[in-house]
Amino acid sequence: MRLSVSLGLWQDRPPSEALDTARAADAAGYPELWIGEMATWDAFALGTAIGAATSRISLTFGPLAVTVRDPATIAMGVASVAALTGRETGVALGTSSDVVVRGWHGRSRDRSATALAESAVAVRQLLTGEKSDVDGQVVGSRGYRLRLPAPKSPLTIAAFGPRALDVAARHADRMVVNLVSPAAAASLVRGLRAAAD
């Protein structure tokens, strides 16, 4: 079993706690730190600061909302942090919530599972050094290639419903869930296995 630390970016806590938590996780020997986004830091800016403040912990960004960030900016952010910090990086994609997507960013969550699948394809292409070649129903990215070294980062999908489970089964190296009971986790694992068959 591999344990990681996820930064708690709570609204009622000081933003500086994120750096303190990262330093503590690195000092305690955790192999991986998850850096999400809420109402404080941009994930990639915070990841760069964490890379400068720690010695070895790998950095996974997200889950990042695919209806807020496009594949090129996601891949550019991951590659930027990898190049600037020398750290292993990963990225998790998800569909987020109505509050974040509609409320904060004024974007639509319609067809979010389609956006998740199409984004996963494009982000994977970019992080492996390929040119993007996705002309989807919701997401498009064609002809873009990272100029920085491609970090070949693992791709994680945040999945709760059957369509997102299908995206995880088809496109992800791993799947992440949040705040689920053991029974719900078991059900999600069964759903993932069924989608993978």
Secondary structure, DSSP 8 states (H G I E B T S, - for coil): ----EE----TTS-TTHHHHHHHHHHHTT-SEEEE--SSS--HHHHHHHHHHH-SS-EEEEEEEETTTS-HHHHHHHHHHHHHHH---EEEEEE---HIIIIIIT----TTHHHHHHHHHHHHHHHHTT---EEE-SS-EEES---SS------EEEE--SHHHHHHHHHH-SEEE--S--HHHHHHHHHHHHHHH-
